[in-house]
Amino acid sequence: MTFYIVDVFAETRYAGNQLCVFTDAAGLTDAQMGQMAREINFPETTFVTGGSPETGFDARIFTPEYEIPFAGHPTLGTAYVIANYLLNAPDATVTLNLPVGPIRVETLGDRHWLTAAQPHFGRTFSPAHIADLFHIPEDALDEDYPIEWVSTGLPYVIIPLRSLAAMRSVRLDPDAFLTWLLLHNLHKTNSTDGLTSSFYLFCRETHSPVNQLNARMFCLENGAVVEDPATGSAASCLLAYLLKNRFSGTDSVRLRVEQGYERQRPSLLELDGMIQSTGAYTLRIGGQVQFVAKGEWNS
């Protein structure tokens, strides 16, 4: 089987978030896909199992731990591979049929944009408890905005901080992380959606003056705390959160989010969204994709 490796939300190669894409995976079992994802050990691996430009391409997304219904950088990266190497049409608009529903990816210049599903908002959480969990003082949190659960297919707890210094100082113990998730019914073993929620932290202070927000994402993967270098699904939740909480003072938001600096993989995610007069959300997440490698998998 042919596979491709790309870096997503990356301005250059060897930045952003790594992705492996298998383009002819129809004959694989669920167990085989899981084994291959663990062998590759990237944050996600995708498997294209069928479809066409007219009906959309069927794709499945696996982390090293389990299958998930949606993720941002795998969606952009898989659409890029399909457009460039299956269709030989780099500017083509590609729809991926994912468990969360069809997700459309369009190309505008050197950027690829996905339109996320409608957001679901959940409960908010105590700043004191979150500060204790992350081993930071409570005043490191920006209490002008809530700590809030949001999902556009993959769930996150959005956490606003005041500074880059606070972002750099966070520490998260895996046992405490697991205990907190279980306590709040946000672990895959007791959550209503069968998924484990992750944390997405952001602040207004940035490494680069051309960006508006800095972000970090932490998830619990196979019993360990893992930091993701670029997280499109979390960015779509952040965009919905910013719109709901009127971060810009209007019903629209367009800004640039940097991520991945602590992982030595600088990443750039572009957010463009609005709340329509009907109350529906438009959530668009964009970024560049860089080709890294093509190979053959022996099965």
C-alpha positions in Angstrom: 0.0 0.0 0.0 1.1 3.5 -0.8 1.4 6.0 2.1 2.2 9.7 2.2 3.7 11.8 5.1 2.8 15.4 5.3 3.3 18.2 7.8 0.0 20.2 8.4 -0.4 23.8 9.7 3.3 24.1 8.7 4.9 27.1 7.0 7.9 24.9 6.2 8.7 21.2 6.2 9.5 19.6 9.6 7.1 22.0 11.4 3.4 21.8 12.2 1.8 18.4 12.9 2.8 15.1 11.3 0.3 13.0 9.4 0.5 9.6 7.6 -2.1 9.0 4.9 -2.9 5.6 3.4 -4.8 6.2 0.1 -6.1 2.6 -0.6 -7.1 1.1 2.7 -10.4 -0.5 1.8 -9.2 -4.0 2.6 -7.9 -3.3 6.1 -9.7 -4.3 9.2 -10.3 -2.0 12.2 -7.6 -3.9 14.1 -5.1 -3.6 11.3 -5.7 0.2 11.1 -5.2 0.5 14.8 -1.9 -1.5 14.7 -0.6 0.5 11.8 -1.4 3.8 13.6 0.5 2.6 16.7 3.4 1.5 14.5 3.6 5.0 12.9 3.0 6.7 16.3 2.1 10.1 14.8 -0.7 12.0 16.6 -3.0 10.7 13.9 -3.0 8.4 10.9 -5.7 8.4 8.2 -7.0 5.7 6.0 -8.9 6.4 2.8 -11.3 3.5 2.2 -13.2 4.6 -0.9 -15.3 7.3 -2.5 -15.1 9.7 -5.4 -15.0 13.4 -6.1 -18.8 13.4 -6.6 -19.8 11.5 -3.4 -16.8 12.5 -1.2 -14.0 10.3 0.0 -14.5 7.9 2.9 -11.8 8.3 5.5 -11.1 7.1 9.0 -8.8 8.7 11.6 -6.8 6.8 14.2 -4.7 8.0 17.1 -2.2 5.5 18.5 -4.9 4.7 21.1 -8.2 4.6 19.3 -10.4 5.8 16.4 -11.8 9.3 16.5 -14.7 10.8 14.5 -13.0 14.0 13.5 -9.7 15.9 13.7 -8.5 19.0 12.0 -4.9 18.4 10.8 -5.8 14.9 9.5 -8.7 16.3 7.5 -6.6 19.0 5.9 -3.7 16.7 5.3 -5.8 13.9 3.8 -7.7 16.3 1.5 -4.3 17.6 0.3 -3.0 14.1 -0.5 -6.2 13.2 -2.3 -6.2 16.4 -4.4 -2.5 16.3 -5.3 -1.8 12.6 -5.6 -5.1 10.8 -6.4 -6.9 13.5 -8.4 -3.8 15.3 -9.7 -5.7 18.5 -9.2 -4.0 20.6 -6.4 -6.7 23.2 -6.4 -9.6 20.8 -6.1 -12.2 21.0 -3.4 -12.4 17.7 -1.5 -15.1 16.4 0.8 -14.2 13.8 3.4 -16.9 11.5 4.7 -16.0 11.2 8.4 -18.0 9.6 11.3 -18.8 13.2 12.4 -20.3 13.9 8.9 -19.0 15.3 5.6 -16.3 17.9 6.0 -15.4 20.1 3.0 -11.8 21.2 2.3 -11.1 24.0 -0.2 -7.8 25.4 -1.4 -7.3 29.1 -1.7 -3.8 30.0 -2.8 -1.3 28.2 -0.6 -3.9 27.7 2.2 -6.3 24.8 2.8 -9.5 25.5 4.6 -11.9 23.1 6.3 -15.4 24.0 7.5 -16.1 22.4 10.8 -19.4 21.0 12.1 -21.7 23.0 14.4 -20.3 23.3 17.9 -21.8 21.9 21.1 -21.1 23.8 24.4 -21.0 22.1 27.8 -20.3 23.0 31.3 -17.8 25.5 32.7 -15.2 24.8 35.3 -13.7 26.4 38.4 -10.5 28.4 37.8 -9.2 27.3 41.2 -9.5 23.6 40.3 -7.9 24.1 36.9 -5.0 26.2 38.4 -4.4 23.4 40.9 -4.5 20.7 38.1 -1.9 22.6 36.0 0.3 23.7 39.0 -0.1 27.4 38.2 -1.4 30.3 40.4 -5.0 31.1 40.0 -4.3 34.6 38.8 -2.4 33.1 35.8 -5.9 32.4 34.4 -7.7 35.1 32.5 -11.0 35.2 34.4 -12.6 37.6 31.9 -13.4 34.4 30.0 -14.8 31.1 31.1 -13.1 27.7 31.2 -15.6 25.9 29.0 -16.1 22.5 27.3 -16.7 22.7 23.5 -16.9 20.1 20.8 -17.2 20.2 17.0 -16.8 16.4 16.8 -13.8 16.1 19.2 -14.2 17.6 22.7 -11.9 20.1 24.4 -11.9 22.2 27.6 -10.9 25.7 26.5 -8.7 27.5 29.1 -7.7 31.2 28.8 -4.4 32.2 30.3 -2.9 35.7 30.7 0.6 35.4 29.4 3.3 33.3 27.6 5.0 32.9 31.0 1.9 31.2 32.3 1.6 29.0 29.2 5.3 27.9 29.5 4.9 27.1 33.2 2.0 24.6 33.1 2.6 21.1 34.3 0.1 18.2 34.1 0.5 14.9 35.9 -1.1 11.9 34.0 -2.7 10.4 37.1 -4.2 13.7 38.1 -5.3 14.3 34.5 -7.1 10.9 34.5 -8.7 11.4 37.9 -10.0 14.8 36.7 -11.4 13.4 33.5 -13.1 10.5 35.3 -14.5 12.9 38.0 -16.2 15.1 35.3 -17.3 12.2 33.0 -15.0 13.3 30.3 -13.0 10.1 29.8 -13.8 7.7 27.0 -14.9 5.1 29.6 -17.6 7.3 31.1 -18.3 10.2 28.7 -21.6 10.4 26.8 -19.8 10.6 23.4 -17.3 7.8 24.1 -14.4 10.2 23.7 -11.7 11.6 26.0 -11.7 15.3 26.3 -8.4 17.3 25.9 -7.2 20.7 27.1 -6.6 23.6 24.8 -5.0 26.6 26.5 -4.6 30.0 24.9 -3.4 33.5 25.6 -3.1 36.9 23.8 0.7 37.2 24.2 2.5 35.6 21.2 6.0 34.6 20.1 5.4 36.3 16.7 3.9 39.8 16.5 1.9 38.9 13.4 -0.1 36.4 15.3 -3.0 37.2 17.7 -3.1 34.1 20.0 -0.7 31.5 21.3 -2.1 28.0 22.1 -1.1 24.6 23.6 -3.0 21.3 23.5 -2.7 18.5 26.0 -4.3 15.1 25.7 -4.2 11.8 27.6 -2.9 9.1 25.2 -2.2 5.5 26.4 -1.8 6.7 30.0 0.7 9.5 29.2 0.2 13.3 28.8 0.9 14.2 25.2 1.3 17.7 23.8 0.1 18.2 20.2 2.0 20.7 18.0 -1.0 21.8 15.9 -4.6 21.0 16.6 -7.3 21.9 14.0 -10.2 20.3 15.9 -9.2 22.3 19.0 -8.9 25.4 16.9 -12.4 25.0 15.6 -13.7 24.7 19.2 -11.6 27.7 20.2 -13.2 29.7 17.3 -16.7 28.7 18.4 -15.8 29.7 22.0 -14.4 33.1 20.9 -17.6 33.8 18.9 -19.9 32.7 21.7 -18.1 34.8 24.3 -17.7 37.8 21.9 -14.0 37.8 22.2 -13.7 40.5 19.4 -16.8 42.3 20.5 -18.6 41.3 17.3 -20.3 38.3 15.7 -17.2 37.5 13.6 -13.6 36.5 14.3 -10.6 36.3 12.0 -7.2 35.7 13.6 -3.9 33.7 13.5 -3.1 31.2 16.2 0.5 29.9 16.8 1.1 26.6 18.4 3.9 24.0 18.8 6.8 26.2 20.0 7.3 24.0 23.1 7.5 21.0 20.8 10.0 22.7 18.5 7.5 22.4 15.7 6.1 25.9 15.1 2.7 25.9 13.7 0.2 28.4 12.3 -3.6 27.9 12.3 -5.9 30.6 10.7 -9.4 31.0 12.2 -12.2 32.6 10.3 -15.7 32.4 11.7 -19.0 34.1 12.4 -22.4 33.6 14.0 -25.1 33.9 11.4 -28.4 35.7 12.0 -30.0 32.2 12.4 -27.7 31.5 15.3 -25.7 28.9 13.2 -21.9 29.0 13.4 -19.6 29.2 10.4 -16.2 27.8 11.5 -13.3 27.8 9.0 -9.8 26.6 9.9 -7.0 27.1 7.5 -3.3 26.4 7.1 -0.5 25.2 4.8 0.4 21.5 4.2 3.9 20.5 3.3 4.8 17.2 1.5 7.5 15.2 3.2 7.6 11.7 1.9 5.9 8.9 -0.1 6.5 5.2 0.7 5.3 1.6 0.3 3.8 -0.3 3.3 4.3 -4.1 3.2 1.2 -5.8 4.5 
